[in-house]
Amino acid sequence: MRIAFVNPNLSHDYDADTPFEAPLPGSESAQVYLALALAARGHDVVLFTGTTRGDRRLRGLGQARWTGALPGDWDAIFVTSAPELVPALRAAHPNPPIFAWAHNVFVPGTEEDAALKAIAGPRDRIVCVSNWHKTNFTDYGVAADRIVVLGNAIGPAFENMFAPGESIVAAKARPPRASFTSVPYKGLKQALAFFKDLRAARADISLDVFSSFDFYPANNFFRHQPSWKFLAQEAKNAPGVVSHGNVPQAELAKALKASLLLFYPNVAAETASIATMEAMAAGCVVITTALGALPETTGEFGILAPVVDKNIDPQAYVNAASAIIDAFAQNNPALDARLRLQVDWVNRTYRWSARAAQAEAMIGGIA
């Protein structure tokens, strides 16, 4: 099949090399990894983005800068986070299925709201990234028969990080380290506050913060919020906290393999958290919340704090982290066994090669 992947945001300059060389947000990384996995299955795939590196082939993919029109004939078209583009694509390409690939929660009363509800063509679909995400959309009036679910997955740097039979706990740093790896608005403020309480009781724990808005394009809303700049400064100055900003995937994978905890008191509903999946693949105990798709994402392995009116009980959260640190300090074999089950489950469940096979079936299943 000939498959196009389109991201019309020209402020975001990336191509198939970018996630292997530099930090890239989750939705754009997902686009590249799925395109690569489909190309590996023998499909002719072209990536249309804001790239300024010129039209060429790279890692088996065609690369082109989006010009506002999609040349040629296609068997399927995927559009990332731009449902308003579907009508024009449908007019220009009457035959192939067009998939509006959504990654964020539904926001009522917006232009995106209207665009999503207008997707009604027989061969048009909205792609949600979890079952919770689909329910979020249908609860706001998006027709269920317009939606298909195609989950996210871990980046290649996080696949098979541990050999069969290898101890997960043995790879963890001593004294123990925790990590926060998501975007700041998803709980960095809470993470810094809760970590302060944890460190008061356990002075040997450190927190690595891999978080910033700097990898978003220049026109991103969050990059210009003053509150983020204050939070970034707090992360740089807090005792026991090391602020790294965003780092390439290979560097992040190495750091998470040595980290005991994903310290993620999330306060924003997740649609399918790649950051959480990758931390689980690296053998981190995930301590997060029950918001959005996080229970679905973590399966049986996450420690999920309840959230009431966007408030998390700090003591309950800190106690959960402290209990894991105790088990680690005591070399409790149950912790290693639990993490081995987690790592194996993630590697079976969250692979882009499997998602590519599902995407093929999704395309073929649309009459």
N, C-alpha and C positions, 0 to 999 in steps of 0.2 A: 504493500500500500504506500501511497504518497501522502505524507502527513505534515501539516503546517502547525507550528506553535507560534502564537503571536502575543507579544506584550507591547501595546502601543505607547507606553510611557517613554518618550525619547530622552527624558532626563536620567533614565537608568541605563547606563552604558555597561553592558555585560554580554558575554558570549559563552560558548561551551567550556572554555578554559577557566573562566572566572571562579567558579566554586572550588577549583583545585588550587588556585593561586591566592585568593583573597576572600575576605568575608563577604557573604551575600545573604540577603534575607531569605526566609524559609520558602515563600511562594515562588520566588525566582529560582532558587536552588532546586525546588521540586520540578519546575518546568524543565530545567536542564537535565536533571537526572532521569526523568521519565522519557524525554526525547532520546537520550543516549541509550537507555534500555530498549526502546523500540527500534532504534537503529541497529543495535546488537542482534535483534531478532530478524534482521534482513529488510527492514522497511526503509524507504527513502524519506528522510525527515529533514525539514528545514526550520531553523529557528530565526524568527523575525523579532528583533529587539531594538533598543536604542544604541546598539554597538556602533562605535566609530572606527573600528579596525578594518572595515571593508568587507565586501562580499567574498566569501571563500568557503572551503570545506575544512572542518576542524573536528577532530575526534570522531570522524565518520558522519558528522552532521553538516548540512548546508547552513551558512551563516549569512544573514542579510539585515541591513538597517530597515526598520519599518518606514514605509513612505506614505502610508494611508491607504494603500491598495495592495491586494494579494494577487500577484501574477501567476498564471498557469492554472492547471487543473489539479484537483486534490480529491483524495478519498476520505479525508477527515480533517477538520480544522479545530484546534484548541485555542481559546482566547483566555489569557490570564487576567483575572480581576478587572474586566472591562465589558460587562454585559451590554452596555450601550452600543458596542461595535457590532453586535450580532445582526441587526437589520441590514446594515450596509453590506456585510459579508454575504448574507443570505441573498440579497438582490444580485450581487455579482457572481455568486456561486450557488445556483439553484439545487444542485444535486447532493453534495456531501453532507453528512451530519456535522453540525457545528456545536461545540461544547463550550459553554461559558463556565470556565473553571473558577469557582469561588473559593476563597480561603478565610474570609472574615465572617463574623456574626452579622446577622441581618440588622440593618439600621432603617427603621421605618421613616417614611416621610422624606426620603432622599431621592436624588435622581437615580441612584442605583436600585432603590426599591421599585421605582416605576419600570426601569429597564428589565429587572429580573421577572417581574410579573407580566411583562409584554412578550417574553420568550414563549411562543406558542406554536411555532412551526412544527409540522409532523416529524422533522428530522433534527430539531433543535433540542438540546438538553442543557440543564445546569448540572455541573459536577460539584457535589459537596464532598468534604474530606472525612466525614465520619457519620455514623447514624444519628448522633446527637445533633450534628450540623444540619442534617436534612430536617429533623424535627423542628429545629430553630427556624428554618425557612418556612416550613408548612404552617407553623403556629402563627406566622405573620401573613398567611394567605397565598403563598406560592404553591401552585398546583403540584401535588405529589408525583403525578405522572410525568412532570417535566424534569424531575430530579433523578440522577443516578449518583451512586456513592463510589468513589475511588479514593482509598485512603492514602495518607502520606507514608513515608518510609525513611530509613536512615541513609545518610550519605555513605559512599564507598569507604571513606576513612574509618567508619565505625563498624564495618562488617568484619566478623570473625577476629575480634581483637584478642581473644583468648583461645589457646589450643585446647582440644578435648582433654579433659582431666586436669587442666591447669587450675591452680588455686586462684580464685578471684581476689580474695582478701590479701594474699601475699603481694599483689601488685600495688596495694594501697600504701600511701606515704604514712610514715610515723615520725612525729606526731600527726594526727589526722587532719585532713583538709576537707572543707566543704566548698561547693561551687554554686554560683548563680550564673545562668547562661542565656536567659531570655532577654527580650527587650525591656527597658526600664519600667514602662508603665504597667507591666504585668506582675509587679510585686517587689521591685528593688527597694523601694522605701520600707516596706515591711521586712524584707530580708535583712536590711541593715539594722533595723530596730531590734528584731528578734535575735540577731547574731550578737548584739551587744549584751543581751540578757544571757545568752548561752555562754559567751566568753567570760562573763562575770563568775559563772560556776565552773567553767572548764578553760583555764587560761592557756592551755596548749593548742586549742583549736584555731585554725585559720580559715578565712573565707576568700576564695578567688572569685572576682567579679569579671565575667566576660560579657560585657553589656555596654551598648552605646546605640545612639541613633545615627552614627556617622556613616554606616554602610547603606543607609537609605539615600535615595536621590535627593538632590538639592531642594526640590519642591515639596518634600515630605513635611506634613503638618507638624509632626512631633519634634523635628530637628530644631524648630524655632521657638520652642516653649521655654521660658525662663526657668520654670520649675525643674526641668531636666538638668540645666547647668548647675543649679544648687545641689541637686542629688549627685551628680557626677563628682562635684568637689567633695561632698561628704564621703563618697566611696573612696576617694583618694586619701582622705585624712583619718578615717576611722581606725582605731587600733585593731590589729589582727587582720585587717582587710587589705588585699592586694588588688588594685584595679588594673585590668589588662586591656580594657576596651574590647573591640571585636578582633578576633584573630582567625587565620585560615583554619580550615577543617582539620588538617593533619596535626597542627599545634594544639587545637582544642581537644582532639581525640587523645593525644598523649597526656594532656593535663587531667582529663576526666578519668583516664585509666588509673591514675594515682589518687584520685579524689574518692573519699568515702561516701559523701552525701551530695545529692542535688538539693540545695537549700532553696526551695522555690515556693514561698507562700503566695501563690498566685491570687490576684484579686480581679482578674479580667477573664471572662469566659473563653476558654480555649476551644477551637474547632477541631483540632487534632495536633497536638504539640510535638513537633519534630525535635525540639530541644529536649523534651522529656524522653522521647524514644532513644535519642542518641546517648543520653546519660545512662539510660538503662542498659544499652548495648555495651557501654564502657564499665559496667559493673557498679554503678553508683546506687545506693539506696535512695529512692526518690521520696522526699517529704514535701508534699504539696497540698492542694486543696481539692475539694470535690466539685469545683466549678466546671461547667461546660462538659467537654468531652474527656476531661482528665481521667475519670473513672474508667471510661471505655479504653483510653489510650494505655493506661498502666495495667489493665487487667487485674490479676490477683496480687500484683507486686508493689503497688504504690501505698504509701502511708498518707491518707487523705484527711486533712483537718476540715471540719465543717466550717462554712462561712455563713454568717447571719448579718444581713444588711452591710455587706462588704467588710465585715469585721471578723477577724480570726482571733481565737483565744491565744494570746502570746504564750501563756504558761503551758498550755497543752502542746503547742507546737514545739517549744523548747524542750519539754519533757520527752517528746518523741525522738528528737534529735539526740538528746542525752542518753536515752536507752540504747540507741544504735552504737553510740560511741563506747558505752559500757561493754556491749557485746564484742565490739572490735578489740577493746583493751584486754578483755578476758580470753581472746582467741576462741570465742564460742564457735564450735564447728557448725552449728545450725545456721549461722550467718553466711558462711561460705557456701553451704548447700543451697540456701535460699537464693543467693546471688548467681550461682551456677544455673539453677532453673530459670531465673530471670533472663540471663544472657542468652541461653539457648532458645528461649521462647521468642525473644526479640529478633534473633537471627532467622528464625523460621517465619515470623509473622510480618516483619517490617523490612522487606527487601524490594528495591525498585525493579528487579527482574521479575518478581511475582506481580507487581503492579502493572508492568508492561503486558504481561499475558492477560491480565484482567481488562486492560484498556483495549486490547485486540478484541476480546469477547464483547466488550461494551460497544465498540464500533460495529462489529458484525451483527449485534443483536437489534440494531435499529433498522427497521424495515424501510 
